[in-house]
Amino acid sequence: MNKYEINIYEQIAKNIKKYRKQVGITQADLAERIGVSHEFIRRNESKKGVKSFSVDTLWKISVALDIDPGKLFEIDMDEVIKANEK
């Protein structure tokens, strides 16, 4: 697999969850901070959920988590390769 075959929505979802946990807030807290439903955050962080986020929402998430928006697009290729080997 190369970097062009990666599902970017899944990567963003993993990063949202990772940074949300680092900050120490719940899905409900994040939802409240950015003005969306808890269900929206839960669905987008879920491995099975249909993911959809606007640029505006990604911006708000990055502000709420106090991270550079680019961090939401980070891809750990080693992790991706390991996941595809399973």
N, CA, C and O atoms as a printed pandas DataFrame, in Angstrom:
     atom_number atom_name residue_name chain_id  residue_number  x_coord  y_coord  z_coord
0              1         N          MET        A               1    0.848   -1.190    0.000
1              2        CA          MET        A               1    0.000    0.000    0.000
2              3         C          MET        A               1    0.884    1.241    0.000
3              4         O          MET        A               1    1.892    1.305    0.704
4              5         N          ASN        A               2    0.493    2.209   -0.791
5              6        CA          ASN        A               2    1.237    3.458   -0.775
6              7         C          ASN        A               2    0.361    4.565   -0.196
7              8         O          ASN        A               2   -0.827    4.367    0.058
8              9         N          LYS        A               3    0.955    5.706    0.002
9             10        CA          LYS        A               3    0.254    6.795    0.692
10            11         C          LYS        A               3   -0.958    7.319   -0.071
11            12         O          LYS        A               3   -1.807    7.989    0.517
12            13         N          TYR        A               4   -1.056    7.031   -1.355
13            14        CA          TYR        A               4   -2.190    7.509   -2.138
14            15         C          TYR        A               4   -3.405    6.590   -2.017
15            16         O          TYR        A               4   -4.505    6.956   -2.432
16            17         N          GLU        A               5   -3.212    5.402   -1.452
17            18        CA          GLU        A               5   -4.301    4.438   -1.292
18            19         C          GLU        A               5   -4.922    4.483    0.099
19            20         O          GLU        A               5   -5.855    3.733    0.383
20            21         N          ILE        A               6   -4.425    5.338    0.952
21            22        CA          ILE        A               6   -4.895    5.427    2.332
22            23         C          ILE        A               6   -6.244    6.136    2.386
23            24         O          ILE        A               6   -6.474    7.124    1.687
24            25         N          ASN        A               7   -7.122    5.615    3.224
25            26        CA          ASN        A               7   -8.407    6.267    3.449
26            27         C          ASN        A               7   -8.153    7.428    4.418
27            28         O          ASN        A               7   -8.004    7.217    5.622
28            29         N          ILE        A               8   -8.107    8.627    3.897
29            30        CA          ILE        A               8   -7.746    9.793    4.713
30            31         C          ILE        A               8   -8.783   10.066    5.792
31            32         O          ILE        A               8   -8.446   10.577    6.859
32            33         N          TYR        A               9  -10.030    9.734    5.527
33            34        CA          TYR        A               9  -11.061    9.930    6.548
34            35         C          TYR        A               9  -10.785    9.058    7.774
35            36         O          TYR        A               9  -10.956    9.505    8.908
36            37         N          GLU        A              10  -10.355    7.808    7.543
37            38        CA          GLU        A              10  -10.020    6.933    8.664
38            39         C          GLU        A              10   -8.809    7.463    9.428
39            40         O          GLU        A              10   -8.774    7.402   10.657
40            41         N          GLN        A              11   -7.830    7.977    8.713
41            42        CA          GLN        A              11   -6.637    8.529    9.365
42            43         C          GLN        A              11   -6.990    9.746   10.205
43            44         O          GLN        A              11   -6.513    9.889   11.331
44            45         N          ILE        A              12   -7.823   10.620    9.661
45            46        CA          ILE        A              12   -8.242   11.807   10.411
46            47         C          ILE        A              12   -8.995   11.376   11.663
47            48         O          ILE        A              12   -8.772   11.920   12.745
48            49         N          ALA        A              13   -9.888   10.396   11.514
49            50        CA          ALA        A              13  -10.662    9.911   12.660
50            51         C          ALA        A              13   -9.739    9.365   13.752
51            52         O          ALA        A              13   -9.942    9.644   14.933
52            53         N          LYS        A              14   -8.727    8.590   13.359
53            54        CA          LYS        A              14   -7.760    8.061   14.336
54            55         C          LYS        A              14   -7.034    9.200   15.033
55            56         O          LYS        A              14   -6.810    9.161   16.243
56            57         N          ASN        A              15   -6.671   10.207   14.262
57            58        CA          ASN        A              15   -5.939   11.341   14.846
58            59         C          ASN        A              15   -6.817   12.173   15.773
59            60         O          ASN        A              15   -6.346   12.658   16.802
60            61         N          ILE        A              16   -8.074   12.338   15.421
61            62        CA          ILE        A              16   -8.986   13.063   16.313
62            63         C          ILE        A              16   -9.052   12.335   17.649
63            64         O          ILE        A              16   -8.921   12.950   18.707
64            65         N          LYS        A              17   -9.253   11.040   17.592
65            66        CA          LYS        A              17   -9.350   10.238   18.818
66            67         C          LYS        A              17   -8.049   10.302   19.614
67            68         O          LYS        A              17   -8.070   10.478   20.832
68            69         N          LYS        A              18   -6.917   10.161   18.925
69            70        CA          LYS        A              18   -5.610   10.188   19.589
70            71         C          LYS        A              18   -5.383   11.508   20.330
71            72         O          LYS        A              18   -5.024   11.513   21.507
72            73         N          TYR        A              19   -5.591   12.607   19.642
73            74        CA          TYR        A              19   -5.334   13.910   20.260
74            75         C          TYR        A              19   -6.401   14.271   21.300
75            76         O          TYR        A              19   -6.110   14.957   22.279
76            77         N          ARG        A              20   -7.630   13.810   21.084
77            78        CA          ARG        A              20   -8.680   14.049   22.077
78            79         C          ARG        A              20   -8.302   13.356   23.388
79            80         O          ARG        A              20   -8.453   13.928   24.467
80            81         N          LYS        A              21   -7.814   12.126   23.285
81            82        CA          LYS        A              21   -7.424   11.389   24.489
82            83         C          LYS        A              21   -6.196   12.019   25.145
83            84         O          LYS        A              21   -6.093   12.045   26.372
84            85         N          GLN        A              22   -5.263   12.525   24.334
85            86        CA          GLN        A              22   -4.079   13.192   24.898
86            87         C          GLN        A              22   -4.479   14.418   25.706
87            88         O          GLN        A              22   -3.892   14.701   26.751
88            89         N          VAL        A              23   -5.476   15.140   25.221
89            90        CA          VAL        A              23   -5.959   16.330   25.921
90            91         C          VAL        A              23   -6.761   15.925   27.157
91            92         O          VAL        A              23   -6.870   16.689   28.117
92            93         N          GLY        A              24   -7.318   14.723   27.123
93            94        CA          GLY        A              24   -8.060   14.218   28.269
94            95         C          GLY        A              24   -9.509   14.647   28.312
95            96         O          GLY        A              24  -10.069   14.877   29.383
96            97         N          ILE        A              25  -10.121   14.756   27.124
97            98        CA          ILE        A              25  -11.541   15.111   27.092
98            99         C          ILE        A              25  -12.343   13.971   26.459
99           100         O          ILE        A              25  -11.809   13.156   25.706
100          101         N          THR        A              26  -13.617   13.937   26.779
101          102        CA          THR        A              26  -14.502   12.918   26.236
102          103         C          THR        A              26  -15.024   13.350   24.867
103          104         O          THR        A              26  -14.863   14.496   24.447
104          105         N          GLN        A              27  -15.654   12.391   24.187
105          106        CA          GLN        A              27  -16.310   12.721   22.924
106          107         C          GLN        A              27  -17.380   13.784   23.147
107          108         O          GLN        A              27  -17.547   14.691   22.331
108          109         N          ALA        A              28  -18.095   13.664   24.248
109          110        CA          ALA        A              28  -19.154   14.640   24.554
110          111         C          ALA        A              28  -18.570   16.032   24.785
111          112         O          ALA        A              28  -19.142   17.031   24.349
112          113         N          ASP        A              29  -17.429   16.092   25.472
113          114        CA          ASP        A              29  -16.764   17.385   25.695
114          115         C          ASP        A              29  -16.355   18.017   24.368
115          116         O          ASP        A              29  -16.583   19.205   24.140
116          117         N          LEU        A              30  -15.753   17.219   23.504
117          118        CA          LEU        A              30  -15.320   17.738   22.206
118          119         C          LEU        A              30  -16.523   18.215   21.400
119          120         O          LEU        A              30  -16.493   19.284   20.792
120          121         N          ALA        A              31  -17.580   17.408   21.405
121          122        CA          ALA        A              31  -18.791   17.784   20.672
122          123         C          ALA        A              31  -19.333   19.117   21.158
123          124         O          ALA        A              31  -19.697   19.977   20.356
124          125         N          GLU        A              32  -19.385   19.283   22.460
125          126        CA          GLU        A              32  -19.899   20.531   23.024
126          127         C          GLU        A              32  -19.014   21.710   22.636
127          128         O          GLU        A              32  -19.521   22.783   22.308
128          129         N          ARG        A              33  -17.710   21.524   22.670
129          130        CA          ARG        A              33  -16.776   22.608   22.337
130          131         C          ARG        A              33  -16.936   23.100   20.904
131          132         O          ARG        A              33  -16.795   24.291   20.626
132          133         N          ILE        A              34  -17.236   22.163   19.988
133          134        CA          ILE        A              34  -17.292   22.565   18.580
134          135         C          ILE        A              34  -18.710   22.715   18.051
135          136         O          ILE        A              34  -18.904   23.049   16.882
136          137         N          GLY        A              35  -19.712   22.470   18.909
137          138        CA          GLY        A              35  -21.095   22.701   18.517
138          139         C          GLY        A              35  -21.712   21.630   17.639
139          140         O          GLY        A              35  -22.519   21.931   16.760
140          141         N          VAL        A              36  -21.333   20.371   17.876
141          142        CA          VAL        A              36  -21.955   19.253   17.158
142          143         C          VAL        A              36  -22.480   18.257   18.189
143          144         O          VAL        A              36  -22.249   18.414   19.388
144          145         N          SER        A              37  -23.178   17.245   17.722
145          146        CA          SER        A              37  -23.716   16.247   18.640
146          147         C          SER        A              37  -22.635   15.248   19.053
147          148         O          SER        A              37  -21.658   15.029   18.337
148          149         N          HIS        A              38  -22.840   14.653   20.220
149          150        CA          HIS        A              38  -21.946   13.584   20.673
150          151         C          HIS        A              38  -21.958   12.454   19.648
151          152         O          HIS        A              38  -20.924   11.843   19.377
152          153         N          GLU        A              39  -23.119   12.183   19.084
153          154        CA          GLU        A              39  -23.259   11.126   18.074
154          155         C          GLU        A              39  -22.369   11.404   16.867
155          156         O          GLU        A              39  -21.793   10.475   16.301
156          157         N          PHE        A              40  -22.251   12.649   16.471
157          158        CA          PHE        A              40  -21.385   13.014   15.340
158          159         C          PHE        A              40  -19.941   12.628   15.626
159          160         O          PHE        A              40  -19.278   12.034   14.776
160          161         N          ILE        A              41  -19.453   12.958   16.802
161          162        CA          ILE        A              41  -18.073   12.618   17.159
162          163         C          ILE        A              41  -17.922   11.108   17.272
163          164         O          ILE        A              41  -16.961   10.540   16.754
164          165         N          ARG        A              42  -18.865   10.454   17.947
165          166        CA          ARG        A              42  -18.801    9.002   18.115
166          167         C          ARG        A              42  -18.767    8.295   16.757
167          168         O          ARG        A              42  -17.945    7.406   16.535
168          169         N          ARG        A              43  -19.649    8.690   15.865
169          170        CA          ARG        A              43  -19.729    8.081   14.537
170          171         C          ARG        A              43  -18.439    8.292   13.740
171          172         O          ARG        A              43  -17.960    7.385   13.059
172          173         N          ASN        A              44  -17.893    9.489   13.835
173          174        CA          ASN        A              44  -16.683    9.771   13.064
174          175         C          ASN        A              44  -15.444    9.096   13.632
175          176         O          ASN        A              44  -14.521    8.783   12.881
176          177         N          GLU        A              45  -15.402    8.865   14.941
177          178        CA          GLU        A              45  -14.269    8.165   15.543
178          179         C          GLU        A              45  -14.387    6.650   15.397
179          180         O          GLU        A              45  -13.389    5.940   15.513
180          181         N          SER        A              46  -15.576    6.156   15.150
181          182        CA          SER        A              46  -15.811    4.721   15.052
182          183         C          SER        A              46  -15.120    4.136   13.829
183          184         O          SER        A              46  -15.047    4.770   12.776
184          185         N          LYS        A              47  -14.613    2.919   13.984
185          186        CA          LYS        A              47  -13.987    2.237   12.851
186          187         C          LYS        A              47  -15.017    1.870   11.792
187          188         O          LYS        A              47  -14.687    1.762   10.611
188          189         N          LYS        A              48  -16.266    1.677   12.213
189          190        CA          LYS        A              48  -17.315    1.247   11.292
190          191         C          LYS        A              48  -18.194    2.398   10.803
191          192         O          LYS        A              48  -18.922    2.250    9.822
192          193         N          GLY        A              49  -18.128    3.515   11.469
193          194        CA          GLY        A              49  -19.006    4.631   11.129
194          195         C          GLY        A              49  -18.660    5.296    9.814
195          196         O          GLY        A              49  -17.510    5.282    9.376
196          197         N          VAL        A              50  -19.663    5.876    9.196
197          198        CA          VAL        A              50  -19.450    6.662    7.982
198          199         C          VAL        A              50  -18.864    7.994    8.412
199          200         O          VAL        A              50  -19.429    8.689    9.257
200          201         N          LYS        A              51  -17.740    8.342    7.834
201          202        CA          LYS        A              51  -17.048    9.551    8.243
202          203         C          LYS        A              51  -17.312   10.680    7.258
203          204         O          LYS        A              51  -17.263   10.499    6.041
204          205         N          SER        A              52  -17.586   11.821    7.810
205          206        CA          SER        A              52  -17.744   13.011    6.974
206          207         C          SER        A              52  -17.487   14.228    7.838
207          208         O          SER        A              52  -18.132   14.427    8.868
208          209         N          PHE        A              53  -16.543   15.032    7.407
209          210        CA          PHE        A              53  -16.280   16.266    8.121
210          211         C          PHE        A              53  -15.960   17.349    7.120
211          212         O          PHE        A              53  -15.353   17.106    6.077
212          213         N          SER        A              54  -16.378   18.536    7.459
213          214        CA          SER        A              54  -16.064   19.685    6.609
214          215         C          SER        A              54  -14.737   20.278    7.068
215          216         O          SER        A              54  -14.249   19.970    8.156
216          217         N          VAL        A              55  -14.173   21.114    6.242
217          218        CA          VAL        A              55  -12.946   21.817    6.612
218          219         C          VAL        A              55  -13.212   22.671    7.843
219          220         O          VAL        A              55  -12.364   22.767    8.731
220          221         N          ASP        A              56  -14.369   23.283    7.897
221          222        CA          ASP        A              56  -14.751   24.107    9.043
222          223         C          ASP        A              56  -14.761   23.273   10.329
223          224         O          ASP        A              56  -14.267   23.721   11.364
224          225         N          THR        A              57  -15.312   22.084   10.264
225          226        CA          THR        A              57  -15.360   21.215   11.438
226          227         C          THR        A              57  -13.956   20.776   11.845
227          228         O          THR        A              57  -13.637   20.741   13.034
228          229         N          LEU        A              58  -13.127   20.444   10.879
229          230        CA          LEU        A              58  -11.750   20.049   11.204
230          231         C          LEU        A              58  -11.001   21.204   11.868
231          232         O          LEU        A              58  -10.218   21.000   12.796
232          233         N          TRP        A              59  -11.250   22.409   11.383
233          234        CA          TRP        A              59  -10.632   23.586   11.991
234          235         C          TRP        A              59  -11.074   23.729   13.449
235          236         O          TRP        A              59  -10.250   23.937   14.339
236          237         N          LYS        A              60  -12.375   23.617   13.679
237          238        CA          LYS        A              60  -12.900   23.740   15.040
238          239         C          LYS        A              60  -12.339   22.653   15.958
239          240         O          LYS        A              60  -12.032   22.915   17.121
240          241         N          ILE        A              61  -12.208   21.438   15.434
241          242        CA          ILE        A              61  -11.637   20.348   16.228
242          243         C          ILE        A              61  -10.199   20.665   16.596
243          244         O          ILE        A              61   -9.794   20.470   17.742
244          245         N          SER        A              62   -9.427   21.149   15.641
245          246        CA          SER        A              62   -8.022   21.471   15.929
246          247         C          SER        A              62   -7.913   22.580   16.968
247          248         O          SER        A              62   -7.027   22.543   17.822
248          249         N          VAL        A              63   -8.801   23.563   16.904
249          250        CA          VAL        A              63   -8.808   24.645   17.893
250          251         C          VAL        A              63   -9.186   24.082   19.260
251          252         O          VAL        A              63   -8.544   24.399   20.262
252          253         N          ALA        A              64  -10.229   23.245   19.304
253          254        CA          ALA        A              64  -10.691   22.671   20.569
254          255         C          ALA        A              64   -9.621   21.786   21.213
255          256         O          ALA        A              64   -9.530   21.705   22.438
256          257         N          LEU        A              65   -8.809   21.121   20.374
257          258        CA          LEU        A              65   -7.758   20.242   20.894
258          259         C          LEU        A              65   -6.426   20.969   21.052
259          260         O          LEU        A              65   -5.446   20.397   21.528
260          261         N          ASP        A              66   -6.405   22.234   20.647
261          262        CA          ASP        A              66   -5.207   23.069   20.724
262          263         C          ASP        A              66   -4.029   22.439   19.988
263          264         O          ASP        A              66   -2.920   22.341   20.513
264          265         N          ILE        A              67   -4.307   22.013   18.749
265          266        CA          ILE        A              67   -3.262   21.429   17.899
266          267         C          ILE        A              67   -3.276   22.115   16.540
267          268         O          ILE        A              67   -4.271   22.724   16.147
268          269         N          ASP        A              68   -2.181   22.010   15.846
269          270        CA          ASP        A              68   -2.098   22.491   14.474
270          271         C          ASP        A              68   -3.034   21.636   13.620
271          272         O          ASP        A              68   -3.022   20.413   13.766
272          273         N          PRO        A              69   -3.843   22.224   12.737
273          274        CA          PRO        A              69   -4.765   21.435   11.922
274          275         C          PRO        A              69   -4.067   20.333   11.116
275          276         O          PRO        A              69   -4.661   19.288   10.850
276          277         N          GLY        A              70   -2.841   20.561   10.738
277          278        CA          GLY        A              70   -2.089   19.558    9.981
278          279         C          GLY        A              70   -1.906   18.253   10.722
279          280         O          GLY        A              70   -1.744   17.205   10.098
280          281         N          LYS        A              71   -1.927   18.298   12.047
281          282        CA          LYS        A              71   -1.779   17.074   12.838
282          283         C          LYS        A              71   -2.921   16.099   12.587
283          284         O          LYS        A              71   -2.753   14.891   12.753
284          285         N          LEU        A              72   -4.073   16.611   12.190
285          286        CA          LEU        A              72   -5.194   15.735   11.905
286          287         C          LEU        A              72   -4.975   14.915   10.638
287          288         O          LEU        A              72   -5.637   13.898   10.431
288          289         N          PHE        A              73   -4.049   15.356    9.792
289          290        CA          PHE        A              73   -3.772   14.666    8.531
290          291         C          PHE        A              73   -2.526   13.781    8.592
291          292         O          PHE        A              73   -2.128   13.206    7.579
292          293         N          GLU        A              74   -1.912   13.669    9.761
293          294        CA          GLU        A              74   -0.699   12.862    9.889
294          295         C          GLU        A              74   -0.977   11.404    9.550
295          296         O          GLU        A              74   -2.029   10.861    9.887
296          297         N          ILE        A              75   -0.021   10.787    8.881
297          298        CA          ILE        A              75   -0.134    9.374    8.521
298          299         C          ILE        A              75    1.115    8.656    9.000
299          300         O          ILE        A              75    2.234    9.017    8.636
300          301         N          ASP        A              76    0.910    7.637    9.821
301          302        CA          ASP        A              76    2.002    6.787   10.282
302          303         C          ASP        A              76    2.024    5.570    9.361
303          304         O          ASP        A              76    1.263    4.624    9.560
304          305         N          MET        A              77    2.899    5.594    8.352
305          306        CA          MET        A              77    2.933    4.531    7.357
306          307         C          MET        A              77    3.234    3.170    7.982
307          308         O          MET        A              77    2.708    2.157    7.520
308          309         N          ASP        A              78    4.061    3.125    9.013
309          310        CA          ASP        A              78    4.338    1.847    9.676
310          311         C          ASP        A              78    3.050    1.253   10.245
311          312         O          ASP        A              78    2.806    0.052   10.128
312          313         N          GLU        A              79    2.241    2.096   10.854
313          314        CA          GLU        A              79    0.961    1.653   11.412
314          315         C          GLU        A              79    0.025    1.174   10.308
315          316         O          GLU        A              79   -0.657    0.162   10.471
316          317         N          VAL        A              80   -0.012    1.879    9.208
317          318        CA          VAL        A              80   -0.877    1.507    8.085
318          319         C          VAL        A              80   -0.446    0.160    7.516
319          320         O          VAL        A              80   -1.289   -0.688    7.223
320          321         N          ILE        A              81    0.839   -0.036    7.361
321          322        CA          ILE        A              81    1.353   -1.303    6.810
322          323         C          ILE        A              81    1.024   -2.455    7.743
323          324         O          ILE        A              81    0.583   -3.511    7.291
324          325         N          LYS        A              82    1.231   -2.266    9.038
325          326        CA          LYS        A              82    0.912   -3.315   10.018
326          327         C          LYS        A              82   -0.568   -3.666    9.990
327          328         O          LYS        A              82   -0.931   -4.840   10.051
328          329         N          ALA        A              83   -1.416   -2.659    9.899
329          330        CA          ALA        A              83   -2.862   -2.894    9.869
330          331         C          ALA        A              83   -3.274   -3.685    8.650
331          332         O          ALA        A              83   -4.202   -4.491    8.721
332          333         N          ASN        A              84   -2.599   -3.470    7.527
333          334        CA          ASN        A              84   -2.945   -4.173    6.294
334          335         C          ASN        A              84   -2.391   -5.588    6.240
335          336         O          ASN        A              84   -2.824   -6.402    5.424
336          337         N          GLU        A              85   -1.437   -5.876    7.110
337          338        CA          GLU        A              85   -0.868   -7.220    7.167
338          339         C          GLU        A              85   -1.778   -8.183    7.909
339          340         O          GLU        A              85   -1.646   -9.399    7.770
340          341         N          LYS        A              86   -2.709   -7.640    8.701
341          342        CA          LYS        A              86   -3.605   -8.492    9.503
342          343         C          LYS        A              86   -4.655   -9.152    8.670
343          344         O          LYS        A              86   -5.482   -9.897    9.195
